[in-house]
Every structure is written in structure tokens, then in C-alpha cells.
Amino acid sequence: MSEIYELHECPDLGEPTLIMGLQGWVDSGLVAHTAITSMLESSETVTVVTFDADALLDHRARRPTLRLVDGITTELIWPTIEIKAGFDENGQSVLFLVGDEPDHQWRRFSKAVIALADQFNVNYVVGLGAYPTAMPHTRPASVIATSTQQRFLTQIGSIEGRIEVPAGVSSAIEFEAGQQGLEAFSLWAQVPHYASNLSFPAGSVALIEKIREHTGLEFPVGKLIEASIEAKQHIDALIENNPEHAEIVRQLEEQYDAQQALLPRIDPEDGAELVAELEQFLREQD
């Protein structure tokens, strides 16, 4: 299994948390990508593991970037999959699994990640993602969890009932962690359906705050909060001149408030019908 990755160094990190931020699935509003980028920017990191991108990625789908200067080929930048080591604001150690989601060998890749997690003595494996749902942008971003351990679902919240959806590789890693007895959970920010094609930094703030609550890691969110305010103002400006779309947001607010008050659940299909026109409107504005 060692040939799928190269271990550059194995520093003593105590019991780090492994945060997964692979790009590709599922990340509405670029919420998870923005969150992981913000955490990386606030921490000095060093690459400790690189994976074999030629074996894991389809380069026709994720082509390298060709850099030209006056017509001369100066560089070819290949997509990567890496584990970086760093620290939060309080000096707590953390590992970041970043890069592109693999196209091939998911089982082998998942087993390799968990083997490395065991080698680094990881205490938690945390996945990040975001998905669209019928909620208004005027209310706080919500986060739910998936996990192989019930206690995380009880603490964070989850979707009730049986659901079958396409999985991302982070879910495969989460499942493999559970098989090996390692505590793992994924945090999923809920993004307004009509804003899923826009940047939604409020969801990124919500993810980082949940990481703090359940792992103790501290990362700054000041810039993201400022970006959240600007994003809300942008959506407000697009909607405010259209009474019909403003009414749709008002109805979504009523549904959201009813759910928060533990009143009878609203059928998600009803919310989807409400936001379909608004989503199309915002797409056209962009």
C-alpha cells in the first residue's frame, strides 16, 4: 500500500485532528473549499505526505496547467493530493488532507489515509461538505453531521430517515475509519438552494465553528464573517427590487422558523418548488 503515497516526514504531532478538504464532491457555494482555504492560510503548514496523482487522478478531467512566458513553456503545474501538517491558534496540531478528489482506487486510497491516520496517532477524522436545501439566506447557516458513531449525530444533528445518495471519497474514508475503530464524522453546511452557485461564506463560518465545538481547534473567522455580510448584502440587492422573489424568501423564513420551533416538518419538496424560480433569477444575474 506504500506505493500509493510518499511519506516525506513523520513529525511528532501528539494527537492531531485530520481534516479532509478534497475538492470535487459535494460542496455547494464552495463552502468547504473556502473553509479549508481559510484554515490553511491561518496556519504555517508543511507537506508530510504526497499521493501518487498519476495513479489516482484522470488528467483528462483534471488537466495540468501549462505556464507560458512569451510563448516559451516554463512550467507544467500538476494537480496534487497531499496531507499537510500545521497548528491552530493555540498550538494544537492538525493534519489537512487537501487536493483533488481521486478518480480511481477509492478503496485503496481510503485504506491508505486511515493507515496514515493511525501512524500519526490521529484522534478525529473530520470531513467537510455542503449541500443545497430549502432555507433562506437571511437565517444562520445550519450544519448537520454524518458519522459511524451515534454520539456525534446526537451532539450535532442529522437528517432523519433512510437516504441513499451518491457518495464522495470523504464518506469512504469516514466509513473505513469506523471499520478501524477511529472516531470520524463529517460536517455538512446547508446552503440556500437558490444561492448554491454563489459564494456562501456564512456556511464556511458555520463549519469552522463546529470544528471548534467538537475538536477544540481554534481558527480565525473574522475575514469570513466580513465576507458573509457582503455576500448577504449582494443577494439582498438582487432580490429586493422584485416583490415576487422577496415573497419567496419571506415564505422560506417562515418555514425555517417553524422548523426551529420544532413545529411539524415542512415537506422539502414544497421548499424546492418555492426556490426554483428564485434560483434561476440569481443565476441569470450572475
N, C-alpha and C positions, 0 to 999 in steps of 0.2 A: 504493500500500500504506500510505501515511502516514495515511490517514483512519481506519484501524482502531485507531490509538493516538494519544495526545498526548504528546510529549516535553517535559517541564517544564524539565529542565536536563540538561546533559551534563558532569558534573564529571570532572576528570582523575583516574581511579582506578588508573592504571598498567595492570596486567593482572589484573582481578578474576576470581574464580570465580563462575559463575552457578549458584545452587542453586534447583531447581524444587520448590515445595511446594504445588501446586494441589490443592484438595480435590475428591474425587469418585471417584477410582479409582486404584489399588487400595490400600487402607490398613487392613488387619486390625489390630484393637486400637488404632486411632488412633495407630499408631507414628510414621508420617511426620509427621502433624499435630503431635504432641507434640514431635518433634524440631525442626521448623521454628519452632514457637512458642517453644521454649526458646532457640534461637539468636537469634531476633528480640528476645526480652526482654533478652538479654545485650549487645545492640548498639544504639547510637543510630542510627536509620535515617532517611532522607529519601526520599520518593517521587519518583522521577525519570521514571517512565512510568506512564500510566493507559491502559487499553484501553477500547474502546467496549463497555460491558456490554450496551447495548441491542441491539447487532448480534451479540454473541457468546452471550448467555445467554437461556434461556427463563424468563421471570419467573413463569410459572405453576408451574415446577418449583422455582425459587429465588426465592420471593416477597420483596419488600422488607419490612422490619419497620416497623410503624406504632407510633409512640410517642404515648401519650395521657396527659394530666395532667388529672384531674378531668373527663374526657370531652372535653377540647379536644385536637385534633390539633396536636401541637407539632413533630413531626419524622417524616420518612419516610427510613429508612436503606436505601439500595440496595446490593445485592451488588456487589463490585468485583473487578477483576483488575488487579494492579499489579506494577511492578518497583521494589523499594526498594534503596537503596544503603546500605551500612554497613561496619563493620570488625570483625575478630575481636579477641581479647585482645591480640594482638601488633601490631595496627595494619594487618594485611593487609586489602585491600579485598575486598568480596564484594557480589554482587547477589542479591536474593531475588525470585523470581517467585512471587507469592502471590495467593490469592483462590480463586474457584470455577473448576473445570474448564469450559471453554466447551462449550456445547451445539451450536454451529453454526460453520461456516467453519474447520474444523481446519487445512486445508492453508494457507489464508491466514494464520491465526494463527501456525502453526509457522514459516512463512517470515518473518513479521514479527519473531518472537522472535529468530531466528538473525540477521536483518539488524541488529537492535539489539545482539546479542552481538558482531557484527563491529564495529559502531560504537563500542562500549565497549571494544574490544580484549580480549574475554574469552579466558582461557586454557583453562578447562574448563567444560563444561556438565554438571551433576550432577543427576540425578533421584533422588527418594526415594519408596519404597513399602514395602509389607509384605503378605505373603500367608500364609494358614494352611497348616500342614503337620503331619505326624505326628511331633512332637517333645515332650519333657517340659518343663514349666516349671522344673524343677529343674536344668537344664543351661544353660550360657551361650547367649545368643541368637546365632544364626548369620546371616551376611549373604552373599548371592550377588550377582552382577552381570549386567547385560546391557549390550552395547556394540556399536558398529560397529568397534571396534578390538580385536584379539585380545589385546593386551598387558594390558588391564585384566581380561579374563576369566582370564588366566593368573595374574595377581597376586592377584585377589580370590576367584576361584572362580565356577563357573556350573553350571547344570543341563545335563547331557549329553543328547544325542539331539535329535530333531526334535520341536518342540512348536508347536502352533497354538492361541493363546488370544486372547480379545478384548483389544484394545489401549487404553491410555489416551492422552491427548493428550501426556503427557510422552514416551511412546515415539515419537510422531510428530515431536516436536521433536528427540529424540535422533537419529532417522533423518535428518531434514533437516540436522542438524549434521554428520553423517557425509558426506552428499552434498556439503556445502560445505567439507569438509576440516577441520572443527573437532572437536577431541577431546571426546568425550561418553561418559558412562556413567551407568547407573542402579544404585543400591544398593537391594537388596530384603531387608528383615529377614524372617526366618522366625519365625512366631508359632505357638505350640501351638494346634492346631485347636480344642481344647475351650475355649481362652481367647480366641478371636478376637473375641468380643463384649464382652470386658472390656478395661479399660485395661491395656496391657502396656509400661510404660516401659523395661523391660530392652532391648526392641528399639530404642527410641529412643536409648539409650546406645550400642548397637552401631553404629547408623547414624552418629552423630556421631563416634565413634572411627574409623570407616572413612573419613569425610571428612578427619579429621586425617591419617591414614596416607597418603592418596593425593592430597591437595591442600595439606597443610601448614597448613590453617586450624585455629585453636585456639578452642574454645568450652567453657565450664564445663559439667560434667555432675554436679556434687555433688548438686543437688536431685533430679535424675533418678535417681541411684543410690539415694538415700533412698526415693524413690517406688517403685523397683523392689523394694526389700526389703519394703516394706509390701504391695505387690501380691502378692509370693510368699507372704508370711505369710497373706494373705487367702485365696488359693487353697488353701494347705496346710490352713487351718482348715476350709474347706468339704469337703475330701476326707478328712481324717484319721479321721473318725468312720465312714467307710464302707469296710470291708475290701476290698470288690469294686473300688471305684474306686481305692483305694490300690494294688491289684494291677495295675490297668491302667497307672498311672503307672510302677510298677516295670518292667513289660514295655517301655514306651516308653523308659525309661532304658537298658535292655539293648540295644535296637535302636540308640539313639543312640550308645552307647559302642562298639558293634560297627562302626558306620559310621565313627566317628572313628578306630578302629584299622585302617581300610582292610580290614576283613573283607568277605565277599560282601554286596552291597547287599540290603537288605530291600525287598520289593515295597511301594511306597507304599500300595497298596490294603489290605494287611494292617494297616498302621498306622491307616488311615482306619476300618476296622472296629473296631479297638480303642477309638478315641476317641469313636465315635458316641454311645454311652450316656453317657460322661462329659460330653460337650459338652451333651447335653440336661439332665443333672443340674445343671450350673453355671448354665445358662440359667434353670432353674426357681428356683434360689436367688436370682438377681437379681430 
